[in-house]
Amino acid sequence: MTGNPGIRKKKPYLKAVFWGILSISGYIALFSNQEIITSNFTRGGLYAALPIAAAFIFSFVHGSFANYVLSVFGIEAKKKK
């Protein structure tokens, strides 16, 4: 821990749980609707952007979840001086 020795950072438990639930919900929605998703993602034209958008959304949600879980465990990136 850096900075003032008497000040502790609050751990983001609630944020980790929120993003975890959102991540799990997204995967459940994806896998429980595979036929609909596959038929729409393979239509061509502007629909070709849907898999890219889905990848960005899943990446953001899962990345946020992973970030907060690592913070809860006390794993932080080194700060350059």
N, C-alpha and C positions, 0 to 999 in steps of 0.2 A: 504494500500500500504506500502511495506517495502522498505528499501534501501534508496537511496538519495531522499529527499523530492521534489526536483525540476525536477526529471526525471520521465516521464510517459511512460508506456509500450504502444506500438501501439496495437490496437485491430485488430485481424485477420479477418476482414470482408471478404476479398477476398477468404481466405482459407475456411471460413465457407460456402460461396456461392458455391465455387468449389465442396467441398465434399457433399454439399446438392444436387447439380445438379447430381453428380455422383450417390448418393444414390437413388434419385428419378428415375433416368434413369435405374438403376439396377432393381428396383421393377417393373417399367413399362415393361422392357424386360422380366422379370420373369413371370408376370401375363398375358402378351399378347402372350406368347409362352408356355402356360401350357401343352398342349398336347405333344409337342416335348420334353419338359423337362421331363415330367412324363414318356414318353416311353423310353428315354435314361437313366434316373436315376433308372429305375426298371429292367434293363436288366440283372443284376447280374454280377458276375466276377469282373473285374477291374472297371466296371462302378459303382460299389458300392461305390467307393471313390468319385464320383462326388457330391453327396449330402453333404458330409463332406467338400469338397473343397469349394462348394458354400456357406456353412454356415460360413466358415472362411473368405471368401471374403466379404460377407454381414456384418459380425461382424466387420471386420476391417474398412470398408467404413463407416458404420453407426456410429461406435465408434469414428472415426476421426471427422465426422460431429458433433456429440454431444459434443465432446471435444472443438471444435472451437466455437460452439454456446455458450457454457457455458463461455468460455473466453471472448466472445463479451459482454455477460451480466455482466462480472466482477466477476464471481463465480470461485474461484480458490481453490485448495486443500491447507490445512494448511501445512506449512513447519515446520518440527521438528527442534528444536535448537540443 
